[in-house]
Amino acid sequence: MLVVSHGITLQMIITAALEVPLSGLRSFRVAVGSVSILHVEDHWSSLVRLNDTSHFGVR
């Protein structure tokens, strides 16, 4: 599934999937145009990539 959304919405999805308390919601950011990959199975989730901007080609 592909989800394209605003940063705070993606932060909430990632936080909920990883069972991080809501107090941890602002402990990371999601940059504009970045790629984050969340792998979700039946009873577990893992964050594969967070806030990847390497496709911009700028370092």
C-alpha positions in Angstrom: 0.0 0.0 0.0 1.2 3.5 -0.8 0.3 6.4 1.4 1.0 10.0 0.4 0.2 12.5 3.1 1.3 15.5 5.2 4.1 15.0 7.8 2.0 15.0 10.9 -0.4 12.4 9.5 2.6 10.2 8.6 4.1 10.7 12.0 0.8 9.6 13.6 0.7 6.4 11.4 4.3 5.5 12.1 3.9 6.2 15.9 0.8 4.1 16.1 2.2 1.2 14.1 5.3 1.1 16.2 3.3 1.4 19.4 5.2 4.5 20.5 3.4 6.6 23.1 1.8 9.8 21.7 4.4 11.8 23.7 7.0 10.5 21.2 5.0 11.9 18.2 7.3 14.9 17.8 10.6 12.9 18.4 11.1 12.6 14.7 10.1 14.6 11.6 9.0 13.8 8.1 10.5 16.1 5.5 8.6 17.3 2.5 8.9 14.9 -0.4 10.8 12.3 1.8 10.2 8.6 1.6 9.5 6.5 4.7 8.8 2.7 4.5 6.9 0.9 7.2 6.7 -2.8 6.9 3.5 -4.2 8.5 2.8 -7.9 9.1 0.0 -9.5 11.1 1.2 -8.7 14.6 4.3 -6.6 14.1 5.6 -3.5 12.3 9.1 -2.4 11.5 10.4 0.9 10.2 12.6 0.2 7.2 13.3 3.7 6.1 12.5 7.1 7.7 12.7 10.5 6.1 14.9 9.4 3.1 15.6 12.3 0.8 18.4 10.7 -1.2 16.2 10.8 -4.4 16.6 14.6 -4.4 20.2 14.1 -5.5 21.4 16.9 -3.1 23.8 16.1 -0.2 
